[in-house]
């Protein structure tokens, strides 16, 4: 009987809290947006050079968004789920 209670209590505990998962989803969205902005700009003909691949959006904005997304993911993992919003201790 004691083992059954231990299994039930162990199954109800999640590693991350609700806030952690929200930040993880936000981080995944920012990473996906960065990769979407990075795509495109190619040429259909391999003999024709397309200078669109070197514009500001693909060189600066998209990689920055990907790095910010990874930073949000690290924050979401390190966020303490047991800390309450109302406690100031």
LINJO-V540889 format. One record per run of one state. SS is the DSSP state (H for helix, E for strand, - for the rest). FROM is the first residue (numbers start at 1). LEN is the number of residues. If there is no record, write none. Layout:
{{SS;FROM;LEN} {SS;FROM;LEN}}
This chain:
{{-;1;1} {H;2;10} {-;12;6} {H;18;21} {-;39;12} {H;51;4} {-;55;1} {H;56;23} {-;79;11}}
